[in-house]
Amino acid sequence: MSAPLRPRPAAPHGPAVLGAPPATSRLLTVGVVGAGRVGAVLGAALAAAGHRVVAVTGGSGASRARLALLLPEVPRRPVSAVAHAATDLLLLAVPDDALAGVVADLADRGALRPGQIVAHTSGAHGLAVLAPAVAVGTRPLALHPAMTFTGTPDDLTLLAGISYGVTAPAELRPLAARLVADLGGVPEWVGEADRPLYHAALAHGANHLVTLVNEATDRLRDAGVARPEKVLAPLLRAALENALRLGDDALTGPVSRGDAGTVQRHLARLAATAPESVPAYLALARRTADRAIAAGRLRPVDAQSLLGVLADTTRQVNA
């Protein structure tokens, strides 16, 4: 396990100006609400960049373990106390569905102050969820790292060069860009209305990829393969690299060739061995066929038999 990054020496700075955003040339006093995998890692990265992380929430055993590794000298405090201590930047790293309640509660309790930056790490939300905080004079920022984390110091090495989906008012863009740079990343400016689509794309690509890989691993075990990860690793790495480089031209396999008989045998064996995998296989095969046809990889005339196999709803119902 790698060691946490060492903070840069703090630069001299003056007191914050009430009612104005922090100057982008100085270090910030930061509090983190939520010591999950994202919050603990980003808090540690901000500290490594020289910012002063002064308080953090985290009461579960897993949160305390993460903080012991990533922010061992930062005191744990209740949510309102963290908000009071975060004179420059309050980072909310809580689950998407909990975010609105946390923001409203902090505003109702008077825990926020004018000029304070209130940022969240949710990919699904933009600035609207921060409306109660804005109503009391805070500055809103949506700052989502496009990366998956384990919540360990090793995650700090993953931050270099990643993208952050950022939604910010015009006057906060310089500060947002500076924070992303301090974290080692690159800002990707996402419009408020586009946040759900942005997040859906990431979840579809990353989260569903994990499910797909684990499904493939399980089916290889069902086929008697002792070490499915050894079989899959080079194949999946090559497929991912080719897809990112070539787009739909990277498609290979029976669907892209219109091999209806092969796909039919796949579905029959899946229905007998792992019927829970049939709907997902069908959905992905249908979408793959659509993309292959649109990209000119599969001629419509050659796709007819395949599409007939994939349109057999009786098989899906029976599965």
C-alpha positions in Angstrom: 0.0 0.0 0.0 1.4 3.4 -0.9 1.9 6.1 1.7 -0.3 9.2 1.7 1.0 12.1 -0.3 3.0 14.6 1.6 1.4 18.1 1.9 3.1 21.0 0.3 4.3 23.8 2.6 1.5 26.2 3.3 1.8 29.6 1.7 1.1 32.8 3.7 -2.5 33.9 3.5 -4.7 36.5 4.9 -8.1 36.2 6.6 -11.2 35.3 4.5 -13.4 38.2 3.4 -16.9 37.6 4.6 -19.4 37.4 1.7 -16.7 36.9 -1.0 -15.3 33.7 -2.4 -11.8 32.8 -1.4 -9.1 34.2 -3.6 -7.8 31.5 -6.0 -4.2 32.3 -5.1 -4.4 31.1 -1.5 -4.9 27.9 0.5 -8.4 27.0 1.8 -9.7 25.9 5.2 -11.8 22.8 4.4 -14.3 20.5 6.1 -15.5 17.2 4.7 -18.9 15.8 5.4 -18.8 12.1 4.6 -15.8 9.9 5.1 -16.8 7.4 2.4 -14.4 6.2 -0.3 -14.7 9.5 -2.2 -14.7 12.0 0.7 -11.8 10.5 2.6 -9.7 10.3 -0.6 -10.4 13.8 -1.8 -9.9 15.2 1.7 -6.5 13.6 1.8 -5.7 14.9 -1.7 -6.6 18.4 -0.7 -4.5 18.1 2.4 -1.6 16.9 0.2 -2.0 19.9 -2.0 -1.5 22.1 1.1 -5.1 23.0 2.0 -6.1 22.8 5.6 -8.6 20.1 6.2 -9.7 20.9 9.7 -12.7 18.6 10.4 -14.5 15.6 9.0 -17.5 13.5 9.7 -17.4 9.7 9.9 -18.9 7.5 12.6 -19.0 4.0 11.2 -16.2 1.6 11.7 -15.3 1.7 8.0 -15.2 5.5 8.0 -12.9 5.6 11.1 -10.6 3.0 9.4 -10.4 5.1 6.3 -9.7 8.3 8.2 -7.0 6.6 10.2 -5.2 5.8 6.9 -6.0 9.0 5.0 -6.6 11.8 7.4 -5.2 10.6 10.8 -4.7 14.0 12.3 -8.1 15.5 11.3 -10.6 15.5 14.1 -14.0 13.9 13.6 -16.9 16.2 14.3 -20.7 16.2 13.9 -22.0 17.6 10.6 -22.9 21.0 11.8 -19.5 21.4 13.6 -17.7 20.5 10.4 -19.7 23.1 8.5 -18.8 25.8 11.0 -15.1 24.9 10.9 -15.0 24.9 7.1 -14.6 28.6 6.7 -13.6 28.5 3.0 -14.8 25.2 1.5 -17.3 22.6 2.8 -17.1 19.4 0.8 -20.2 17.2 0.9 -19.4 13.6 -0.1 -22.6 11.9 0.8 -24.8 9.5 -1.2 -26.8 11.1 -4.1 -30.2 10.5 -2.4 -29.0 11.9 0.9 -27.5 15.1 -0.4 -30.6 17.3 -0.6 -31.5 16.4 3.0 -28.0 17.2 4.3 -28.0 20.6 2.5 -31.4 21.5 3.8 -30.6 20.5 7.3 -27.3 22.5 7.4 -29.2 25.6 6.1 -32.0 25.2 8.6 -29.5 24.9 11.5 -27.7 28.1 10.5 -24.4 26.1 10.0 -23.6 27.8 6.8 -22.2 31.3 6.2 -22.2 33.8 3.4 -19.2 33.5 1.1 -18.5 29.9 2.1 -18.0 27.5 -0.9 -20.4 24.5 -0.6 -19.3 21.8 -3.0 -20.7 18.3 -3.5 -19.1 15.3 -5.2 -22.3 13.8 -6.7 -22.2 13.0 -10.4 -26.0 13.0 -10.6 -26.7 16.4 -9.2 -25.7 19.9 -10.3 -26.3 23.2 -8.5 -30.0 23.0 -7.9 -29.6 20.6 -5.0 -27.6 23.3 -3.2 -30.4 25.9 -3.5 -31.0 26.0 0.3 -27.3 26.7 0.9 -27.3 29.4 -1.8 -30.3 31.0 -0.2 -28.2 31.8 2.9 -25.4 33.2 0.8 -23.0 30.3 0.1 -21.3 29.7 -3.2 -22.4 26.4 -5.0 -20.1 24.0 -6.7 -20.6 20.5 -8.2 -17.3 18.6 -8.4 -17.5 15.0 -9.4 -14.4 12.8 -9.9 -14.8 10.4 -12.8 -13.0 7.6 -11.1 -13.8 4.6 -8.9 -12.3 4.5 -5.4 -11.5 1.8 -2.8 -11.0 4.3 0.0 -7.4 3.5 0.6 -4.2 5.6 0.2 -3.5 3.7 -3.1 -6.4 5.8 -4.5 -4.3 8.9 -4.3 -2.1 7.5 -7.2 -5.3 7.3 -9.4 -6.1 11.0 -9.3 -3.4 12.2 -11.7 -5.0 13.2 -14.9 -8.6 12.1 -14.2 -11.5 14.2 -15.3 -13.9 16.0 -12.9 -17.4 16.8 -14.0 -17.8 20.4 -12.8 -20.8 22.6 -12.7 -20.2 26.1 -11.4 -21.4 29.7 -11.6 -19.2 31.7 -13.9 -17.6 33.6 -11.0 -16.5 30.3 -9.4 -15.0 28.7 -12.5 -11.4 29.9 -11.7 -11.6 28.5 -8.2 -13.1 25.3 -9.5 -10.4 24.9 -12.1 -7.8 25.6 -9.4 -9.2 22.9 -7.0 -9.3 20.3 -9.8 -5.7 21.2 -10.7 -4.7 20.8 -7.0 -6.3 17.4 -7.1 -4.2 16.5 -10.1 -7.2 16.4 -12.5 -8.8 18.2 -15.5 -12.2 19.9 -15.4 -14.9 18.8 -17.7 -17.6 21.5 -17.7 -21.0 20.0 -17.5 -24.2 22.0 -17.8 -26.8 21.8 -15.1 -29.4 20.1 -17.3 -26.8 17.6 -18.5 -25.8 16.2 -15.1 -28.2 13.2 -15.1 -27.0 12.2 -18.7 -23.4 12.7 -17.7 -23.8 10.5 -14.6 -25.9 7.9 -16.5 -23.1 7.5 -19.0 -20.5 7.0 -16.3 -22.6 4.5 -14.4 -23.5 2.6 -17.6 -19.8 2.4 -18.5 -18.2 1.7 -15.2 -20.7 0.2 -12.8 -22.3 -2.0 -15.5 -18.9 -3.0 -16.6 -18.2 -4.5 -13.2 -21.4 -6.4 -13.4 -20.7 -7.6 -16.9 -17.2 -8.8 -16.0 -18.5 -10.6 -12.9 -21.2 -12.3 -15.0 -18.6 -13.5 -17.5 -16.4 -14.7 -14.6 -19.3 -16.7 -13.2 -20.2 -18.3 -16.5 -16.6 -19.3 -17.1 -16.6 -21.0 -13.7 -19.9 -22.8 -14.7 -18.0 -24.0 -17.8 -15.3 -25.5 -15.6 -12.6 -22.8 -16.0 -10.6 -22.8 -12.8 -9.1 -19.3 -13.2 -11.6 -17.2 -15.2 -9.8 -14.0 -14.4 -6.6 -15.3 -16.1 -8.7 -16.0 -19.3 -10.6 -12.7 -19.2 -7.8 -10.2 -18.3 -6.0 -9.9 -21.6 -9.2 -10.2 -23.6 -11.0 -7.5 -21.7 -8.1 -5.2 -21.6 -7.7 -5.4 -25.3 -11.4 -5.0 -25.9 -11.5 -1.9 -23.7 -8.5 -0.3 -25.4 -9.9 -1.1 -28.8 -13.3 0.3 -28.0 -11.8 3.6 -26.7 -9.6 3.9 -29.7 -11.8 2.6 -32.5 -15.4 3.0 -31.3 -17.8 0.6 -33.0 -15.0 -0.6 -35.4 -13.7 -2.6 -32.4 -16.8 -4.9 -32.5 -16.0 -8.5 -33.0 -17.8 -11.8 -32.2 -20.9 -13.6 -33.3 -23.4 -10.7 -33.2 -21.2 -8.4 -35.3 -20.9 -11.3 -37.9 -24.6 -12.1 -37.8 -24.0 -15.7 -36.5 -27.6 -16.5 -35.5 -26.9 -20.2 -34.8 -24.1 -19.4 -32.3 -26.1 -16.8 -30.5 -29.0 -19.2 -30.3 -26.8 -21.9 -28.7 -25.5 -19.3 -26.3 -29.0 -18.4 -25.2 -30.1 -22.1 -24.9 -27.2 -23.0 -22.6 -27.5 -19.8 -20.6 -31.2 -20.5 -20.1 -30.4 -24.0 -18.8 -27.4 -23.0 -16.6 -27.9 -19.4 -15.5 -31.4 -18.1 -16.6 -30.8 -14.9 -14.6 -28.1 -14.0 -17.2 -30.5 -14.3 -20.2 -32.2 -10.9 -20.1 -28.9 -9.1 -19.8 -27.4 -11.1 -22.7 -30.4 -10.4 -24.9 -30.4 -6.7 -24.2 -26.8 -6.3 -24.9 -26.8 -8.5 -28.0 -29.7 -6.5 -29.4 -28.0 -3.2 -28.7 -24.7 -4.6 -30.2 -26.6 -5.6 -33.3 -28.1 -2.2 -33.7 -24.7 -0.5 -33.4 -23.1 -3.0 -35.7 -25.8 -2.3 -38.4 -25.6 1.4 -37.9 -21.8 1.4 -38.2 -21.9 -0.7 -41.4 -20.2 -3.7 -39.6 -23.3 -5.9 -40.2 -25.4 -5.7 -43.3 -29.2 -5.7 -42.6 -29.7 -8.7 -44.9 -27.2 -10.7 -42.9 -28.8 -9.6 -39.6 -32.3 -10.9 -40.3 -31.8 -14.4 -38.8 -29.9 -13.0 -35.8 -32.6 -10.4 -35.1 -35.2 -13.1 -35.2 -33.3 -15.1 -32.6 -33.0 -12.0 -30.4 -36.6 -11.1 -30.8 -37.8 -14.4 -29.4 -39.6 -13.1 -26.3 -40.7 -16.6 -25.4 -37.2 -17.6 -24.6 -36.8 -14.5 -22.3 -40.1 -15.2 -20.5 -39.2 -18.8 -20.0 -35.7 -17.9 -18.8 
